């Protein structure tokens, strides 16, 4: 008996470790996007002393970018920017300068990093920063000033569809080696990071690719094909047929003897064997097959037993949606057991909805909440 308990405990520890393991990020989402924005700018410095100032909000600014996400949290972006710089009316002498730049930036998806999915699936936030080159031009003064730049900003997102998001961006551009003032009329005495320019734009992000969602809005790390379970079930059936039935010989009657099947039933009902799911998904993750194997084996060895298949969800989303999600999860596990030969009459689906006993704000806790448990009867 002690060996049986130790074996079951060892199997339990393996399952628990697998449930805690971070699944590999799949490529089951789109990674490319095209980004277009337009708006206003404010050139802060440098200007020729005395009589030159830019407008507080000066049109026009345009930005065109192409972004590639390495995963759902980090990516790279190449973008081209254009600024029209003009004087502040009634306060400055007139000037008309143009500023062009091209940059390579790193992008961080703050929406995924900060777990925005716990409260919204509509709003997102990106941070971007990098380096590039630019050119300040003023045709009136024959100025073509090549500069280097550092650029950084924040982009708010509103998802309109799985293909399009509305954006609002605030960006700071810091120029180095800028020889001329933004008005183009004078030399700049400081060629370090002396040029300072602010941009504010509104635009669109268009997501490219064959998949349903883009990395910006992807939380799930892995999708599992149901066919993998069908193959696993076929292997399990062969293994069960080849296992010899062992009987325990007891020389003397012992009162209150606990049989092996009672120990397994107790552990099943105490939720030691659970089937886990990725966020917002109804197909079990692959490392949950061991729990399904235990339930299938028990039901085969105990043909009079039946089982409640209890579906759960985390607390993200509405109560109505989580009830539906937990029902589908339990139903899919029932389907797997039915395909393995267990009669439908022995399998009862119970939808528990969101598991409120598990912390909502912890990603690890939410992973444990997304499960199906069993109650043997």
N, C-alpha and C positions, 0 to 999 in steps of 0.2 A: 504493500500500500504506500509506503514511504517513497518507493521508487516511482510509483505512478504520479504522486503529487509533485515530486521533484521534476519529473519529465514535463508535466503540464506547466509548472512554474517557469521552466526554461523556455518552453514554447511561447508562453505569454510574454516573457521579457523580450524575445526576438520580435514578436508582433508589435509591442509597444515602441521598440526602437525604430522599427520600420515606419510606424505612424508618425514619429517625430522627425523623420528624415526629410529634408527639403527636396522636393522633386525637381528634376531637371527642367529647365525652361525649354519649351518646344518652339518650333518655328511656325506654329499654327496661327499666325497673325501677320498682318501686313507691316512692312518696315519702312517703306518709302512714302514721302509726302512732298507736295509742292506748296509753297507758301507765298502769298501775295498780300501786301499791305500798303496803305497810303494814309498820309496824315500831315502832321505839323512838326516843326522843329524850333529849337531855341539855341542859337550860337551864343555861347557865354563869353569866350575869350579865345584868341586875342583880337582886339580892335585898335585901330589908330586912335591915339589919345585925343580927347576933346570933343569931336563932332560926329563920331560914328557909333551907331548902336543897331542891334538887330531887333526885329519885332519880338514882343513877348511870345506871341504865337505866330510863327511865320510859315506860310505855305510855300513850297510844297515838298513833301517827303514821300519817297516810294521805296519799297523794299521787295525784292524777289529772291526766294531761297529754295533750296532743295535739301531735304533732311533724310538721313538714314539712321534708324534706331538699331543699335547693336543688340539690345534686348528691350524689355518693357520699361526700363528705368533710365538707360543711358544711350546717347547717340551722338552723331556728328551732323553738322549743318554747314553748307556753303551758301553764301548769299551775296547779292549785289545790291548796293544802296545808292540812292540819289537824293541830294538836298539842294533846293533852291534857297539861297540866302539873300534877303533884301533888307532895306533899312526900316527902322521904326518911323512911321509917318509923323511929320511935324516935330520930330525930335532929333533927327539925324540927317546928315548929308546923304544924298542918294548913292546907292551902289547895287550892283547885281552880280553876285558870285554863284558859282556852282561847285558842289562838292560830290565827287564820285568815290566809291570805295568797294572793295571786294574782301571778304573775310572768310576764314575757316574757324568754326566755333564748336565747342563741346556743348552738349545739351543734357540736362538732367530733368527727368519727369518727376517733379515734386509731388504731383498728384498720386503717383504710385508709391513713391518713397514715404510720403506722409499718410498713406492709407486713406485717401479721399473716399474710396469705395465704401467705407463704413458709414458715410452720411450722404453721398451723392454719386450718381453715375452720369451726371450731366456736365459738371464743372471740373476743369482741370487747370493745372499750372505748370509751366515749363520755365526753367532757368537756363540761360545761355551765356557763354563767354568765350572769347578767343582773340585772335590777332589777324591783322590784314594790312593791306596797303590802300592808299587813296590818292586823289589828286584834287587840289583846290584850283579852280579856274576863274579868272576874271578877264573877259575879252577887252574891256575898256582900258585896262592897264597892262595887257599882254602878260598876265600872270598864269603860269602853269607850275604849280608847286606840288611836287611829289612828297608824300608823307607816309609814315607808318602809323598804325593805330592799334589800340586795345579797345575792345568792345564788350559790353556786358549788359544784360537786361532780363526782364521778366515778361512772360507771355501768358495772359489769362486765356482760357479756352471755354467755349460753350459748345457742346456737341449737338449739332443739328441733326445729323444722321450718322450712320457708320462710315460714311464716305466724306463728310464735310463737317468742319468745325469753324465757328466764328471766333476771331481772336482780337485781343486788345494788347498791345505791346508798348512797354516803356523801356527805352534803351539809352545808355550813355556811351558816347564815343570819345576817346581820349587820344589826341593826335600827338605823335612825336616827330621831331625834325621838321616842324612847320616853319618855313622861312618867312611867310607873309601873314599879315593879319587877314581875318575873314573878309574884310571889306576890300582887300587887294591893293590898298593905297600906300601901304608902308611895310617895311621890313620888320620881322619879329626878332626882338633881341634875345629871346630865350628859345632855344631849339630843342629843349627836352620835351617832356610830356606837358606841353603848354596849351595845346588846342583842346577846347572842351565844348562838346556839342550834345544836346539832348534831343531825342526823337520820341514822338508819340504817334502810333499808327493803329488803325483798325483794318482787319483784313480777313482772309479765309485761308484755311488749310484744307487741301484736297488730298485724300489718302489714296494711294495706288496699290494694286495687288489683287490677287484672286481670292484671298481669304475674307471672312465676314468682317473682322474687326482689325483696327490698327493697334500697334504696340502702346500708343498713348492711353488706350482704354482697356487694355488686357490685364487682368488680374490672375487668371488661371495659368498655372505653370505647366500643366500636362493634361492631355486628353488620351483616353484609352479606348481602343477599339474593342467592341464586345466580342469579336471573333477570337481574341486572345483568351477569353474566358471559356469559349466553347472548346478550344483545343485543350485548355487546362482541365476541363471537366472530363473530356475523353480520356486523358492520361490518368485522371483520378479513378475513373471507372475501372480501367485495367489494373491499377494498383490495388484497388479494393478486392477485386476478384482473386488476385494472387496472394493476398494476406491470409495465412492460416488462422482459423478461429481457435484461440487459446482459452482454456478453461482453468480456473483457479481451483486447486484441490486443497480442501481444508480438512485436516485430520480430525479436529474436534470442533463441535459447534461453538461459535462465538457469538454472543448476543451483540446487537447494535453494530453489526459489520457493515461498513460502507462499501458498496460496490463501485467499480470503476465508472459505470455509466452515471451513477448518482453524482460523483465528483465532477464529471464533465458537464452534466446538466446544471449543477450549482454554479460552475464557473461561467457557463453561457448566460444564465439568468442574472449573474452579477456583472454582466457587460464586459467580461474579460476578452471576449471575442467580438470585434466590431468591424464593420466594413466602412472604409473612409472614402470621401469624395473631395474633388477640387471645388473651388469656389464657383457657385452657380452652375454646377454640372450634375448630371444624373447618372453617369457611368462611373462605377467604382474605379479607384486607382489600382494599379497593377499589384502593389504589395499587399492588397487586401485579400488576395486569393486564399491565403492560408486560413483566414477566418471562415470563408465560404466552405473550404475543404472540411473544417471541423464540423460545421453544421450539417453538411451533406453526409459525412461519415456517421454522425450520431443518428440522423434520421434513418439511414439505411440499416443500422444495427438495431434500431428500435422502431419497428414498423407501426406500432400503436401510438407513437408520439406525434404530436403536432406542434407547430411553432408560430408564434406571433412575430412578424417581421416589422420592426418599429423604425420608421424613418424620422430623421432629425435634420434640422438646418441651423445655421448660425443666425445671429440676430440682425444681420444686414438685410435690409429690404422690409417690405410691408408684411403684416401678419398673414394676410390672404395669400400673398405670393409664396411665403415660406411654407404654409400648409400644403399648397399645391406641389412645391418642390420636394418636400419630405415624402409626400405620397408617391411621386414618380420614382424617387430613389428606392423606396421600399418595394414598389412594383417591379422595378428592374431586377432587384435581387431575387424576388420571387420567380421571375422569368428564368433566371440562371438556374435556380434549383429545379424548376419544372423541366428544363431542357436536360438536366442530369437524371431525370426519371422520377422525381418526387411528385406525388399526386397533388394537384391543385387544392384538393379538399383538406390537405394537411397544412396548408400554408395560408396564413391570415395576415393581410396588410393593415398596419396601423400607422396613421400619419400624426406625428406629434408636433409638427411645425418647428418653430425656433426653440432651441434649448436655452432657456433663460438662466440656467444654473451655471453657465460658463461665461467668463468675462467677455464682454463685447469689444473692448478696446485692445485686446491682445491678439496679435495675428496667430500665435501658436495655439492659443485657446480656441480661437474660431476654427482652426484646422481640425481640432479634436471634436468640435461640435457638429461638423458636417459628416454624419455617420448614419449607419443602420445598425441597430442592436437586435437581439433576439430574446424571446421568452418561450422556453420549452414547456409544453403542457402535457 
